[in-house]
Amino acid sequence: MAFSNTYLLSPSSLYKLNPVLFSARRRSVALSRFHLRILKPRFVAVAASENGVFTSPEIAKSFDFTSEERIYNWWDSQGYFKPNLDKGSEPFVVTMPPPNVTGSLHMGHAMFVTLEDIMIRYNRMKGRPTLWLPGTDHAGIATQLVVERMLASEGIKRVDLGREEFTKRVWEWKEKYGGTITNQIRRLGASCDWTREHFTLDEQLSQAVIEAFIKLHEKGLIYQGSYMVNWSPNLQTAVSDLEVEYSEEPGTLYHIKYRVAGGSRSDFLTIATTRPETLFGDTAVAVNPEDERYAKYIGKSAIVPMTFGRHVPIIADKYVDKDFGTGVLKISPGHDHNDYLLARKLGLPILNVMNKDGTLNEVAGLYSGLDRFEARKKLWAELEETGLAVKKEAHTSRVPRSQRGGEIIEPLVSKQWFVTMEPLAEKALEAVRKGELTIMPERFEKIYNHWLSNIKDWCISRQLWWGHRIPVWYIVGKDCEEDYIVARNNDEALIKAQEKYGKNVEIYQDPDVLDTWFSSSLWPFSTLGWPDVSTEDFKRFYPTSVLETGHDILFFWVARMVMMGIEFTGTVPFTHVYLHGLIRDSQGRKMSKSLGNVIDPLDTMKEFGTDALRFTLALGTVGQDLNLSTERLTSNKAFTNKLWNAGKFVLQNLPSPSDTSAWQSLLAHKFEKEEHLTGLPLPEYWVVSKLHTLVEAVTTSYDKFFFNDIARELYDFFWGDFADWYIEASKAHLYQSEDKEIASISQAVLLYVYENILKMLHPFMPFVTEELWQALPNRKEALIVSPWPRTSLPRNLTAIKRFENLQALTRAIRNVRAEYSVEPAKRISASIVANSEVIQYISREKDVLALLSRLDMQSIHFTDLPPGDANQCVHLVAGEGLEAYLPLADMVDISAEVQRLSKRLSKMQAEYDGLVARLSSPSFVEKAPEEVVRGVREKAAEAEEKLNLTKTRLSFLQSTILAPK
């Protein structure tokens, strides 16, 4: 049964949950903008089969994956994804790492959505007001690239359109395609509060970005200057260190002569470089001061080739590696990060030879206008002609490439905006030291600390048109680096400029935009209303929250959010950071289109179901990469089917809805106190005790975010204990017992255990569990908002041990039946030997033992001594003090079996002798491949083991024929 009712919250109700979101300054604004309709728990019963959303397992053979969308839409329409403000406990908030608006669903998204939804659904069921904040990132570089490529297909360039028209086209693209990723995330079952969905260029977030820039600038933490950055010539923008990927690639090391000024023709230094085209930007040649080969040249000048005699000093510095190349280093401070730092240390000039598009500029003289790689080829050819080329040789280089476009990054000195990071980083380090922030797994704490302890200033400007425009205005006719205005908008900037420079001043805005990660770092608190709420509110009321994301984004996003959160709100933006690993293929390889091993989550959900995919992904250990295989998905699809079939069994064995008396009897059974359990039959006592133990363990694991442990524990209990053992054992009470009370107890236990399994599995497998829950009778609420199972419930270790003895006895009997190929339907007799205590509780479950072991009820004997015909029986030991004797004649025709085994033994002996002969042959052992020989040895060992087992069994059968009756 389901329920549906909504009501409009008053401002005071909103303030109770989160004074941050709905402070006095924001209440009227919040309620005027949004007609907030939040779930109110007043139940209106609606039969699942009548509401057109759910299907009962009594009707359907298996769970229909096409039902997932209907179920999801039903949840959303009922308001279940919104925080229930009537619940007074501490709020639980998860901020979704906003996927790029250009993105489409991949397994990385599926992983973070699964894990975050597990957290949210669990805490919702625990009674906490839960909020999962969704949104998308404008993805400055990626989105601009997509639209530029689209325009290029029409023969249009960005510069032809102009900034205003181009950004208009990008917004049009965003409105048309930007919802793709969020719609796909919904398919995964993400129970986000979509009424609070944000986009990083939304008005509220844009205002927060401007405010953050202004506040950092006022504190002197934002500055402008010309420094070395990573430049993307194709994208025409600076990119972050973290957006540069290095790869080992084959290249060339060029050896070039630099003549010593004033020396003879034999006086020259040979430098080795991978980028000869940068020599036009050389401002020195360096050697190691301890390198005796070049000591006589220190202090003199070298002539830079192909520059019409330009001289540079020959200097000494320990930075130079004597053993690399020739031991002589050309210093090009404008085009190499290390050279740049050395030049700043030594006071060398910085010379730039590169245009922003990767062509050489006028400093390169005759090479001006050539692409950097074309210039390299032409320069080397002319160096060869002039006799300055010594040689070139193959060399593997560490090449920096753009994470976005894949092109080779150019180190370039450029005027940019930077954030001073050291004071921000110190506060973020302190948060971890004080335990205000917990990073999981713990090993990433060291990486976090190391990065923040060695952090460089952050280049936050990007030469793009799509993004948050830098809130800086320059004065026409004034020096850009000295005279500028920081303001919230053009009007404010003009007023400030007029106050400072007079009424006739003209201003223009900085053309650059802010790094996308700058706005993303404000995400968790800007979506919750900053800067309209005070720092005091955040300190006092900021909800307990979790950030879940991939470990590969630790520095891009996580550390920066921590720094910004502390800076602007006075507190960490979340209490826990949960870092998951990468999804790899079944062989452990990273998924890539080039390898053809990419697994599409949408296709996977269609074939295996969303629940199976989610369950598989959740089995990964925190921080560890997960190998995803079809076998795992198939196994967990089977788990979904098993869950469905168990529901079918439970429903089929409950009283008829019209049998009021039976239902009263069933519902009278309670399991929350020890006295409720003591009168239960052993299988029921066992399974309820195991369930209560499981609830305790699973709840603890949920609280510790040990999701892989939860998945395995639930899988093992449901499939191993409940489905394979208890359901089978219950059939003895349901079908064979004449005691209606015992049958009623079994029905109650079936329903009690099954509904608690559904509750605990729901965060992992929301669709199938909700479908099954709705099929169960007397449902007064949806599973998604049902209360979590109680903990600290009674369990009895003695009952568990006793049923485990019964299980061991059953397994032993089943093994013997299988060994002797006894027909499944054939009932056999047995003598159970044990002490009086064991016999007492085992005998009470005689019907269960008979059912599970396929024994003849009338021929089960309980005794404390072996039977008289023990030599005619198979003797098995189930455990300490518990044995059984199974008459051999009940199971097989002994004479026929002796003949069959004798023939089989002859065949096995021949096969074994053949393997031994091969291994005895020196020509085979010495000439055959090692793996082939090893395989034959393994087969021989296996054959010998089977041979010995068959001999033992044949010997036993022959002895029973000869034994006296």
N, C-alpha and C positions, 0 to 999 in steps of 0.2 A: 504494500500500500504506500501511497505517496502523499505529500501534502504541498499546498501552495497557498501562500498568502503574503502580502506585502503591506508596508505602511510607510508614511512619510515621517522622517525623524525630525524632531525639534532641534534647534540650535544647541540647547543645553545637553541633549542626548549625544550629539556629535562631540561636544567638548569633553564629555566624560571619557570617551575612548582615547582621543588624541588631542590634547590642547594645542599641540604644535600645528596640526592641520587646521584646526578650527578655533584659533585664538580670537580674542575679542576684535582684533583688527581685521580678521578674515571671515568671520561668520557670515556677515551680510553678503559679502562677495561670493563666498562658496555657495550659499543657498540661492543666490540670484542667478548664478551660472548653471548650476546643476540641480535638476529635480531628482534628488537622491532617494532611491527606493531600496531599502535594505531589508533583509530577511527578518521576519518576526516569527518566533516559534509558536504559532497557533495551528494545530494540526487539523487538516481537513482530509479525511480518508478518501482515497481514490484507488480502486483496485487496479493493480498493474496491468492485468490483461484487458482492462477497459479503457485505459488512457491512450492507447495507440502508440506508446513509446517502447514498452518492454515486452519481451517474449519469454514465456515460461519454458524451462527445460522439459516439462511434461508434454509440450507441443513440438518443440524443435529438437532435432537430433543432436545438434551442436550449436555453439554460439556463433551467430551470424555477424561477421566483422562489419557488415554494412550498417549494423545497428549503432555503431559507435558514434556516428555523427548525430543521430537522433537523440541518443542519451546525452551527449555533450550539450546540444542545444537546449535540452530540457533542463539540465543543471543551470545553464546560463540564464534561461528564462525565469527560473524560480529565484534567482538572486543568491544562489548558494556561494558564488565566488566572492561576494562582498563580505567584509568583516562584520560579524554579528556583534553589534554594539551593546547588546544586553548582557554580554558576558563580561564580567568585571575583572577577569584575571589579566595578567601582563600581556600586552600585544606581542605578536610574533610577525616580523616583517622580513620578506625576502625581496631584494631588488634584482630584477632580471638583467643580466648583462645584455644591453640593447644590441640585437643583431643589426648588421648593416641593412639599410633600406634597399640596397641592391641585391641582397642575398636571397638564396633559395635553400631550402632545408637540406642539411647534411648531417652525418652521424654525430658530429660535434655538438650541433644544436640539440639533436635527440638526447644526447647524454645530459647536457645541462638542464634541459626541460624536465627530463625524467627525475633527476635527483632533486631539483627544486620543488617539483610538484609533490614528490614523496614527503619532503619536509612540511610543505604547506598542508597537505591533506591530513597528515598525522597530527599536527598541532591544532588544526581545525576540529578534529575529532576529540582532542584532549580538552576542548572547551576554551581555547585561547582565541581572542579576536585575531584573525589572521589576515594579512594583507600581502599579496604578491603583486608588486608593481611592474607592469609590462611597458614596453616601449621599443622604439627603433632609433638607430643612430643615423645621422645624415651622411656619414662616411664620405667626407670631403673629397678625397682623391678618387676613391672607387666610383662614386656617383658621377663626378665630373667626367671621368674616363668613359663611362657607359654612354653618357649623353653626347660626348664629343664623337665617339665612334658612330652613334646613331646619326648625328648630323653629317659626318664624313660620308656615310652611305648615300646621303642626299647631295653631296658635293658642297657642303657648307662648312666653313671653319668658324671656330668660336670667335676669333677676332673680327670676322666679318659681321657678326651679329651685334657685337658690343655687349658690355657687361649686363645691362638691364634686360635686354631681350634674351640673352643666354640664360640668366637665372630664371627668367619666366619659363623658358623651355624646360629647365630642370624641374621646376615645381610641377609643370604639366606632366612630366614623366613620373614624378613621385606620386601624384594623385592617381595615375593610371596603374602603375606597377608596384608602388611602395607597400601595398598591403599583402603582397604575395607571401612574404616570410611569416607574418603574424597569422594569416589564415592557416598556414602549414603547421605552425606551432600549436594552434588549436586542435589540429588533428591528432596531436600527441596526447591530448587530454589536459593541457595546461589550465589549471583552475585559477587563472589570474583575474583580478578585478579589472575587466576591460574598460569599465567606465572611467578609470584613472590612467588609461594608456597615454603615453607621452612620446613626442618626437623631439629630438634634441634641438630642432629649430623652432619649436613651439614658442609662443610669446613668453610664457612663464619662464621657460628654461633659458631663453635668449636674454631675458632681463637678468637672470641669475648670473649668466656668463659675463655680461657687461659689468655687473656689480662686483664680481670676483676680480676682474681685471683692475677696476678702479681701486678697490681696497688694497690689492697687492702693490699697485703702483704708489699709492699713498704711503705705504709702509717702506717704500724704497726697494721692494723685492722684484719689481719688473723694471728692466732697463733695455735700452736700444744700443746696438753696437755692431761693428763689422767684425765678424769672427768666422773661423772655419766651420762650415756645415757640410752635411751630405746633400749634394745637389743632384736632382733628377732632371737631366736635360730634356727628356721627352715630356715629362709632366710639367717642367718649368717651375719647379718648387723645391724648397728644402724639405727633407724628410728626417724623421727622428732616427737616432742611433739604433733604436729598437726595431725600426722598419727596414733596416738593412740586413740582408742575409748574405753570409760569406760562404763561398763554395770553392773547393780545390779544383782548379781548371788548368789544362795544359796551355802553356803560353811560351813566350820567348824572352830570353835575357840578352839584351843588347850591350856589347862592349864598345865604348867610344873613347877616342883620344881627346884629352883636354891639354893643349900645349901650355907650358909654363911661360908666362910673359918674361921677356928678356933672356930666355935661355936658348940653348942650341936646339937643333931638330930632335935630339935624343932626350931632351927634357920635356917629358909629358906625363900626365897621370891618366890612367885608364879607369873609367868608371863603368859600372855594370848597372843597367836599369831596365825595368820592364816597360817604362813609359818614356821613350826618348823625346816625344813631342813636347814634354813639359820643360825641356832644357832652356827654352826661351824665358822661363820664369826663374832660372837659377839665380841665386844671390850669394852663393858661396860654394866652395868645395871643401869637404871635411875629411880628415883622417884621424886615426886614433893617436894620441900623443905618445903612446908606447910602441908604435909601429916604426921600427928603424928604417924601413924601406923608404919612407916618405919624410923623415925628420928634416932633411935639408930644404924641403919646399915650404915648410910651415912659415907663414908670415909673408910669403910671396903671393903673386896673383896668377890665376889661371884664365885662359881665353876661352869663352864659351863658344863652341862650334856654331857656325852658320849665323852668327849675330854681327858680322862685320867688325869683329875685334873687341867685343865688350868684355871687360875684365871683371873678375870676381875674386875676393880674397880666398886664400887657402888657409883654413883654420884647423885647430886641433880640438877634439872633444871626445871624452870617453864613451859617449853615446854610440860612436861608430864601431861596428863589429869588424875586427881585423880579418875574421875568417869568412865573412860573406862576400861573394864575388871577388873583387880585387882589393877590398879593404879601403876603397875610396868611395865617398858618398857625395853625390850632387845634392845640394840643398835647394828645394823648390818650395818655399814656405806657402805659396798660394795654392798648392795642389797636392799636399800630403799632410796628413794630420800630425805625424811625428816631426816632420820638417817645420811645420807651423809652430809647434811648441818649442822646438830648438831655437828657431829664429826669434821668438818672443823672449826667450831666456838670454840670448846673446845680443839682442838689439839689432838684428839684421833686418833689412827692408823686406817687405812682402810685395811680390810682383805677380799680378794675375794675367794669364795669357789666354784665358778661356771666356767665350761668350756664354750667356745663359742657355743657349741651345746646343752646346757642345762643339761649336766651331771655334777656331782660334781667332783671337782679336788682333788689333793692329800691332801689339807688342811683338807678335810673331813675324812681323815684316812681310816677306813675300809669301808666307804661308797663311796669311790672314784670310779668313773666310772658309778655309778648308775644314771639313769634319775632322775631329780629333784622330779617328782611325785612318782616314785618308792621309792626313798630315804625317802620321807615323810611317806609313809606307814610302811616301815621297821623300821624307827626311832621311830615312835609312839609305835609299838609293843614292841621294846626293852626298851623303857621308862616305859611301863607298867610292864615289867618283873622286872625291877630294882626298882620299887616303886617310880619313879620320875614323872610318869604321874598322874596328879590329876584328870582331867576329860576332856571330849570334849563335845561341845554343838553346835547346829545349829546356824549359823551366816550368815547374808547376807553381802557380801563384794562387794566393788566397784572394779571390775576386769579390768585391762588394757589389751586390745586385739589389735593386729595388724590390721590396716584398710585393708591391702592387704591380708594376709594369714589367719587372724582370730585367730591365736594362742595367748596364753597368753604371754605378753611382760615381759621380765626380766630386772629390773633395774640393771645395771652393770657398773662398772668403767672400762673405756676403753680409749686407746690412740686414739684421734680423732683430726681433724682440725676444728677450730671454727672461726666464724666471730664476732668481737666485734660490737654489734648492737647499743649501746646507741648514739654515734655521728651520725650514719645514721638515726636513728629513729627521732632524734630531727629535722633534716631538713624536714623529711616527715610530722611531726606534724606542722611545720611552714608553709608548703605549703597549708594546709587546713586552718590554722588560717588566712593567708593572702588572702584567696579566690582564690589562683592559681589553686586549685583543688576542685571540687564540687562533693560530694558524695550523691547519690540518692538511696533510700529515706534518708532524713536528719537524721533519728534516728540512722543510722549506723555510722554516724560521731562520736558519743559518744563511740561506740564499738571500732572503729578504734583508737581513741585517747587513750582509756583506755589500749588497747593491746600494742600500741607503747610506752606508758608511763611506762609500766611494763615489757618491753620486756627482754628476756634472750638472752645470746649469742647463736648464731645459729651453731649447729653442722652440718657441710657441707660435711663430708666424709661418704662414704658408702662402705661397704665391698662387693662390687659386681665386676663383670667383664664387664658388659655392661653399658657404659656411658662415660662421659668425664674423662679420667684419670687425677688424680691430678698432676699438672706440678711441681712436686718436685722430686729431685734425691738425693739419699743418697750416702755416701762415704763408700766403703767397708773397714771395720776395724774401723770405727769412730762411735761415739755416734749419734744415729738417731735424738735425740731431740736437739742436739747442732750443729751438722755438717750436713747441707743439702744445696742444691742448688735449687733455684726457677728459672725456665727457660721456654722458649717457646717451645723448642724441645730438643731432646737428644744431638744433635750436639752442641747447644748453652750451654747446661748444662755441657758437657764434657770440652769445652773451659774454662768455668768459674771455673770448678773444677781443671783443670790443672794449671790455673793461681794462684789458692789459695793453692793447695796441691802438685803440681809438675806433671811432664809429665807421670809418671807411675801410676797415680791414676785410680782406678776402680770405676764406679758408677752404680747404679741401681735405677729404678724409683719406687716411692711409688705405691704399688699394688692397693690402693683404688681408687674409682671414686668419683666424686662430686655428691652431692644430686641433683636429677632431678630439684628441684625447684630453684637451683642456676642458671642453664642455662635458665630456664623458666623466671626467674626474669629479664633477659637481653633481653627477646623476642622482645618487641616493638621497641627498638632502634637498636638492632643487626640486625634485619631483614631489617632495613632501612640504613644499611651501617656502623654502628659503629663497630670498632674504626677507620675506614679509613677516617672518616670526623671529623673535629675539633669540640671542645666544642662550639666555637664561632658560627659555622654554626648552630648547634642545637639551641642555644639560639635565633638566629636571624630568622631562617627559619622553625623551627619545626612546622609542621602543627597542626591546631586545631584538636583534636581527642577525641574519646570516647572509653572507655573500658566498655564493657557490659559483665557481668558474673553473676554466681549464688552467693547469699550472703554467702553460705557455704564455699566459696573459698576466702573470704575477706583477711584472714591472710596468707593462703598458698601462694597466688600469688599477689594479688592486692597491699598490703602494701609493699611487698618486691620489686615489680616493681617500686613503687614510690621511695623507698629508693635508689635503684640501678640507676634509671633514673636520679635522682638529682645528685647523686655522680659522674656519668660518663659523663653526657651531660650538667649538669648545669641547667637543667630545668625539670619540671614534664613531664613524658612521655605521659600524656593525660590530657585534661582539665576537663573531666567529667567521673565519675565512676557510671555506671547504674547497680544496683544489682537486679536481679530477684529472685523470690522465688522458692520453690520446686513444682514439679508437683505431685499431690496426686490423689488418686482414688476418685470416686464419694462420698464416705463416709468420705473423708478427711484423709484416711490412707496413709502412705508412701508406695509406690509401692515396692513390693519385690516378689521374686520367691516363697518364703515359703508361702506367703499369696495367691499366685496365682492371683494377681490383676495387674500384669504388662501389660501395654498397649503398643504394639509394634507400633512405628510410621510408619514403612514400611507397615504393614498390614492396619493401619489406612488410609494411603494415598491411598492405592488400593481401599478401600471400600468407603471412603468419599471424596477423592480428597485432594491434598496437600493444595489447597487454603482454604478449610474448616478447616483443621487442623491448619494452620497458623493463620487464623482469630480467632479460638477458643483460641489458646495459647496467642494471643495478647490481649485478653480481661482481662487478669490478671493485677491486680494493681501492680505497681512497688514495689518490696520488699516483696509482699505478696504471700503466697502459693496459688496455683490454683487447685481446684478440677475439674478433667477432667472426663466427663461422656459421654456415648453414646448419651444421649439426646441432649447435647450441640453440639456434632459433627453432629448429624442428623439435628438439627435446622440450622446449618451453611452450611450444604450441600444443604438444601432447599434454603438458601440465594443465593448460587451459581446458582442454577436452576432459581431462580427468576431474577437474574441479566441477565442470558442467555435469558430468555423469554422476558424480557424488551428489550434486543437488537434485538430480532426477531421482536417485535412490531415496534421499531424505523425503522428498515430496511424496513419493509413491507409498511411503511407509508411515506417513502421518495420518491421524484420524480424518475421516470425512468432515468437511466444514460444517455439515449439518448435525454431526454427532456431538452435541453440546456436552453431554456427560463425559465422553472420552477426552474432550479438550479441557474440561475442568480438572480432570484427574491429571492430565499431562502438565498443565500449567501450575498445578499445586507443587510439583517437584522443584525444589530449590537446591542450589549448589554453592552458596556463598559461605556456609559455615561448616565446621568440622562435623557437627551432628547430622548435617544433610548428607554427608558422604558415607558415614560408617555403615549404614544399612544397604548400601548399593552392592549388587553383584560384582565380582572381581573385575570383569572387563570394563564395566562402567566406572568403578572406583579407580581403576588404572588410567583410563583415558581422560577422565576429568582431572585427576592429579597431574598427569602429563601436560594437559592443557594449561592448568594454573601455573605450572612451572615455566611453560613456554611463554605465557603472557608476561611474566616477570622478566624473563631474559630478553624477550623481544622489546619490551618497553624500555628497558635499560639501554639496549643497543640503539633504539630510535633516538633516545636522548643524547647518546654519544656519537650519533651519525655513522654508526657501523652498519651501513646498509647491506653490504655483502653478507655479513653474518646473519642479518635478519632474513634475507632471501633464502639462504641455505637452511636455516633453522625451520622456517615455515614450510619450505619444500619437503624437508625430511619428515616433519611431523605430519603434514597433510597426506603425503603419498605413502610414507612408510608406516606411520602409526595409525592414522585415522582410516585411510582408504584400504590399505592392504590388510590391516589387522582388526580395527574396531568394527568397521562396516561388516566384515565377514563374520566376526564373532557375534555381532548383534542379530544376525539372521537366526541364530539358535533360539534367542529369546522372542524374536518377532514372529517366527514361522513355526517353531516346534514346541514352544512352551504353552502349557494350558493355563498358566498363571497370568491373568490379564494385567495384574499389577506390575509384574516383571516386564511385560511387553510395553506397558505405559512408561516405565522407567527408561527403557531402551529408546523409545521414541523421544522422550524429553532430553536424554543425553545426546542423541543424534542431532536434534535441533540446536541445543545449547552449544555443543562443540562446533558444529558447522557454522553457525552464525558468528561465532567468535573468530573462526578461521577467516571468514569473509571480511570481518572488520580489520583484522591484522594485515590481511593481504591487500585491502583496498588502496592504500597509498601507492603500492607497486602496480596493481592490476585493476584500475578503477572501473573499466567498462564491464568486464564480465562479472565482477563482484557486485556491482550495482544491479545488473540484470538479474542475477541470482537472488540478491536480497529482496528485490521487488516481487519475486515469485513466492517467497516464503510467506506464510499466513501471519496475520496480525502485525504487519509492519506499520508503525505509527509515524515513521520519519524516513527520509531518504538516508541511504548508507553514508553518503558524503558528509552528512551533518549528525550522524548518530554518535552517541558517546563512546569513547574508547573503553575497551574492557577494563574492569577493575583489577588492580594488583593486590598483592598481599592476601590472596585467597588460599584456602586450605589445600594441601596436597599431602599424600601419605606415602612415604618412601617404602614402607613395608608392602603396601598394595602394589606399588610399581615393581618391586623385586619379585613378588609372587607371580605377577602376570608375566614378567620376563622369564621366569622358570617355565611357565606354560608355553611361552613362545619358543623357548629353547627345545622343549620336548616336541613340540609340533614340527619345528624345523628338522630335528633329527629324524622323526618318522617320515617326513616328506622326502628327505634325502635318501633314505633307505628305499622307499617306494620308487623313486626315480632310478636308483641304482639297479633295482631289479625289474624295471620297466613294468610296474604294476599298472593296470588300466586305471585311469582316473576314477571311474565310477565304481570300482570294486572296493567293497568294505572288508577290512581285515580285523582280526582280533589282536589284542595286546595285553600284556601284563605290565602294570606300572609298579615299580619297586621303589619305595621311599620310606622315610620314617613317618610316624603317625601324624605329626604336624603338617607335613607336606601333603600327605595323602588326604588329610581332612579338607584342605582348601582346593586341591586339584580335583578331588572327587565331586565337590560341589559344582564344578564347572565341567562335569562329564559330557554334557550335551555340546558344549563349546569345543572341547577337545575332539570329540567324535566328528563334529562338523568340519573343523579346520584340518584334521589329520586323515579324514576319510576312514574312520574306524567304525566297527560295528558296535553300536551302543550296548547291545546285549552281551558282547564278548570282550568288554573292557574289565579287567580285574585289577584291583588295587591290593597290594600286599607288601609286607616288609622283608620277604625272602624271595629269591629267584624261583621260578616255577620248576616243576619236576622235569619237564621236557626242555630244559634250557639248552641242551646240546642240539636240539632240533630248531632252535630259534636264532634269529639275528639279535645280537645283544648291542644295545646302544646306550651311551652315557650322555644325558642331556645337561648335566651339571652336577655339582657336588651334592651327593645324597639323593639324586633323582636319575633313575635308570628305567629302561624299558626292554621287554623281550617280545619280538614279533615272530610268531611261528612262520617258518619258511614255507611250509606247505600251503599256507593261506595266500602266499604271494606268487609262487611260481610252481610249474611242473618241474621238480628237481631233476629228474632223469633227462627231460628234454633240454633243460638249461645246461646240464653237464655236457651233452652232445654239442650244443650250440657254442659253448665257450671253448670246447676242445678244438673245434674247427677254427674259431676265431684266433685262438692262441697260436695255431700252426701258421696262419697267415701273418700274424703280428711278428712271429719269430723270424719268418723269412724276410720281412721288410727290415727288421732290425739288423739281421745278419748282413743284408746288402749294404746298409749304411756303414756298418763296422768295417766291411771289406773296403769300401771307398776310402775310409779314413786310414786304413792300414797300408794303402798304396802310396809309396813315396812320390810317384809321378803326379798323383792328384794333389797331395798336400803341398808339394813344392811348386807346382806349376799353376794351379788354379788360383784365381783372385782370392784375396784374403777374406772378402765378405762372403764368397761362395763357400769356402771351407768352414767359416764360422757358422753359416746357415746349416750345413750338413751336421756339424757337431751338435747344434741345438736340437735338430730333428732326432738325432740319435739318442740324446739324453731324454727327450720327451718320450720316444718310443720305448726306451728301457723302463721308464717309470710306469707307463701303461702296461707293459708286459708283466712287470712284477705284480702290479695290482690285480691283473687278470689271473695270474698264477695263484695268488693268495685266495682269490674268490673261488676259483675252480677247486682248489684244495679243500676249502671249507665245505663246498657243496658235496664233494666226494665223501668227506668224513661224515656228513649227515646221513648219507645213504647207508654207510657201513655201521653207523652208531646204533646201539640197541634202542628199540622203541620203548 
